[in-house]
Amino acid sequence: MRKIAIVTDSNSGITQDEGRSLGVFVLPMPFYINEVMYLEGITLSQDEFYERLQKDETISTSQPSPGEVCGMWDNLLKEYDEIVHIPMSSGLSASCETAMGLARDYDGKVQVVDNQRISVTQRQSVLDAIALAEAGKNASEIREILEAEKLESSIYITLETLKYLKKGGRITPAAAAIGTVLNLKPVLQIQGDKLDAYSKVRGKKQAKRVMLKAMKEDMDTRFAEYVKKGEMCLQMAYTGNKEEAEEFKKEVQEMFPELEIHMDPLSLSVACHIGHGALAVACSKKVTV
């Protein structure tokens, strides 16, 4: 059986410590704060990130350099036969496309998966890849299976503030001002490769209701067959507001008592575009081996 290394990035929510315990390798995503580079989970913690964000410091996202990516692959190929590399969705970052370009020089030994996942759904892809590798699948087969099931996931997110959507040019300053006065909370969705608007409601309480209803509808329609077979995983994420997220988790659990919920802080690459206080509920189908 071929020895396969599973690589992902910190957008998956998998920390360096968790990566070691799972036996996977995690590329830290770089950030620039006031033009100084930091690495997620290594030189920049979640708490430090939100402190800097709330001080309105200049924060921009980046991607691992080709040298870092290839350096990790080269080291791993001294010990492993093949690599499955699972970056965040190509629709949300250029890091996937960059990795695919770099992999062309590795004669098929590096398979880059573009299965359009982020955060907790990306984490599930990593767990699926581990299971497939343990079942004897080679790197190419693992990539094909994960990409074939890329649309079998769903994410809904609500925000505390419209400030960062305005900053990123996703809404106009006028719309942000009106939304703030009216206490409008957008509900965004990730279905496949894009972050899109789903709904706009008054207040966080109503936004949570909308997300729960949307997730219930997905489970009862799109994913009904997988739910019946016990193949759906329920997940949650948040940006710096763990206490609020734990409270919301109780509501989600009440609606889906039969499912275990995995919850992580949302990756900083997404957090810097939506700000502190966001809540997300997600689901993804796990691969059956």
N, C-alpha and C positions, 0 to 999 in steps of 0.2 A: 504493500500500500504506500502511495506517495505521501511524503511528509509536507503538509500544507500550512503556511503561516497566514493568519487572518489579521489584516491591518485595517484600521478605521481612523477617523479623526475625532477630536474632542467635541465636535458638533453632535456626536452620538450621545453625549451625556455620560459616556463611560470615562471615569477618571483614570489616572495613571495606576492607582492602587487597584481599582476594580479590573483594569486591563490585565494586570499581573495575575490576579486571582483567576480570571477567566482564561488566561493563556493567549490573550490577543495583544496586539501592539497598537498604541494610540499616538497618532501624530497630533501634537498640540497646535491649535489654531493661533496664529499671531494677530495681535492688535496693536494699533498705534494710539497712544494717549499723549497728547501734546508733543507729537512727533517722536516719542520714545517707544520702542517696540517691547511688547510683553507677550508671554506665551500663556495661553489658557491652562490653568491648573498647575503651572510650574512657577512662573514668576508673577502670575496674576490670579488671585483667588476670586471667587464669586463676591464675597463681601467687599473686597477692595475695588472691584469693578463698579459695583453699585454706588459706593462712596464717591468715586470719581465721576460717574455719570450724573449723580445728583448735584455735583458741584458745577455742572455744565462744562466740564473740561472737554477738549476736542478729541473725540474718539472715532477711529475709523477701523474697519475690518480689513483683513488681508488674507492671503493664503500661504501655506508653506512653500518655501522656495523649491525650485526643481532640484537643487543640490541636496536639500534636506530629505525630500521624497526619495530620490535615487540613492542617497546615502543609506537610508533605512532599508530599502529593498536590497541593495548590494550586500549589506551585512547579513540580512536574513537569508539570502540565497547561498550563503556559505554553509548554512545549517539545514535549510529547507529546500525541497525540490521545486515548489511552486508557491505563489502568493495570490491570495484573493484580497483585493484592496477595495474597501467600501467607504467612499467619501460621501459628503452630504449631496443632496440633489443637484443635478446640473442646472436646474431651473432657478436655483437660489444662490449659486456660487460658481465661479469659473474653475474652482479647484478640481472638479470632476473632469472637465475637458482637458485641463493641464495634465492630470494624471494619465488620462487615456493616450494623450500624445506621447508622454514619456514612456509608457508601457510598450509602444511599438518597437522600441530598441531591445526588448527583452525576449524576443523569439517565443512568445506565448507563455513564458514562465510567470508573467504577471498579468492577472486578469482583473480589470477595473470594472466594478459593478455600478451601473447607472440605474438604480431602481427607485430614484426620486423620493428618497426618504430623508428625514431630518429629526434630530432629537430622539425621543423615545421610540419612534417607528424605525429610525435608523439603527438604534440599539437592538431592536428585535431582529433586524436583518443580520446583525453580527451574530446573535445567538443562533439564528437559522443556519448561518454559514458554518458555525462550529459543529452543529448537529449533522450537517451534510458531510463535512470532512470526516467526522467520526464514523459515518455510515459508508465511507469508502469512495465518495465522489471526488473526482479531480477538480482542479481549479476552474477549468472551462465549464464543466457541468454545473458547478455551484453558481457561477455567474449567470448561466442560462436560466437556471431555476429561479434565482432571485429576481432577475429582470422580467421573467414571464409573469411573476406575481406582483409586479411593482405597483399596480393600481389597487391592490387589496389592502388599502389603509385609508384612514381618514383623520383629519385633525381640525379642531375648532378652537379658536383663541379669542379671548376678550381682553381689552386693555384698560388700564387705569387712567391713562392720559393720551390725548391726541398729539401732544407736543412732538413726539419723535416721528410720527407719520408726516407731520408738517415739515419737520427738519429734513426728512428724506425726500420731500417733494411728492409724497403719495396723496396728500390732500392740500388744498390751498390754505393760506393763512386765514382767509375769511371763513372758510368751512370749519377750521379748527376753533376759531373764536366763537362761532355760533354753537358748535358742538359742546364746547366747554361751558358756555352759559346755560345751555339746555340740559347739561349732564348726559349728553349722548355717549353711549358706549358702543363702539363697533364690534361686531363679531366677525372675525376673519376665518377663512378656511384654507386648508392645504389639501387639495385633491389632485394627486399627481405632482407636476413640477412647479406649480405657481401658488403664490399667496394672493388670495382674492377676497373681496368683500362678500360677506354672506348675509348680514343683517345689521340694522342700526336700531338700538333701543334706548329707552330712558333708564339709566342706572345699572349698576353692576348686578343687582339681584335679578333683574329681568334678563340681562345678558346671560347669566348662568342658566336660567330657565330655558332660554333659546338654545344654548349649547347642549343641554341635556336632552331636549326634545329632538334636536337634529341627530344626536348620537343614537338615540333610541330608534329613530326612523331608519338610520343606516343599518343598525343591528337587525331590525325587523324586515328589511327589504333587501338591500344590496348584499348583506352578509348573513342572511338568515340561514342559508345552507351550512355555512362554516360554523355558525353559533350552535346549530344542532349537533354538529360533529365534535364540538369542543375545541375548535381550531382558532377561535378569536381571542386576542389578548387585549385587555383594556389598560390604558395608560393615562397618566396626567403629567403636566409640567407647569412650572411657575417661574416668575422672574423676581427673586428676592423676597417674596411675601410668603414664606413657608407656613406661618400660622394660619393665614387666610386659606392657603391651599389645603391644609389639613382639614379645615372646617368644610370646605367644598368637597373634599374627598368623601366625607361622610354622606353627603347628599348623593354623590355619584354611586357610592356603594349601595345605598338604599334602592336606587333605580336598577342596579345590576348586582343583586345579592349573590348570584351564582358565580361571578367572575372575580378573580383576584386582581387588584389594581397595583401596577408598578408606577411610582412617581419619582421624577427627577427634577432638579433645577433645569430650566430651559437653557440651551446652549447660548453662550454670550454673543455669537454671531447673529442670532435672531434678536436677543435681548437688547442690543444696542440700537435696533431699529424700531423697537416697540416700547422700551422703557421698563421701569420698575412697576410691579403690581399686576402684571398680566397673569391670566390663568388659561390653561389649555387642557382639553380632554381629547384623547386620541384612541384609536384602535388599529390593530393590524393583525392580519392572518399569519399564524405561524406555519412554517413549512412542515409538512408531514413527511417523515423519512420512511 
